[in-house]
Amino acid sequence: LLKKPSGLKSTTDSSLIDLVDKIARETGVTVLLDWESLVPLGWTPLTRVPGYLIEPTVEDVLKQLSRSMNLTLLVLDESTIQLTTFATAARSTNLEMYRFSKLLRGPLNEQQVLRLITETLGDQLAVPEVRYFYHTETQNFFLLAPQSIQKQVGAVLNKLEKL
């Protein structure tokens, strides 16, 4: 849903809550606002936001909204996004599964890929809130970690897929 055309048309300025309701209604993507983190920064449901939306995809609209508010997006599932602070996102942990099947068709084997991940991330994988496991039969790597570590693992795997 995030990659599809936004289809949002320019409107008059509206409240933040009206904008996220419009996004959900017209695109099918639910935007959860982390009010616990947003209110101390001065953002409220009634905060006025521009109605001029020219971004081509739903993802672009949400990225522009988060940038303009100096916030970040947490992808909760394929149709749910949370708008929150960078500090809150850094503290949150997510369970992600990375499929190695495509990657293992290249020049690397499982042990080499796992070693590259652990060497690249180093001590970050040793903190108590981070857990990881590789399931050999399904060729899936499971990682419970903060978003910042998830992004690093994703970047490592993307580079390895290009080998």
Disulfide bonds with the S-S distance in Angstrom:
none
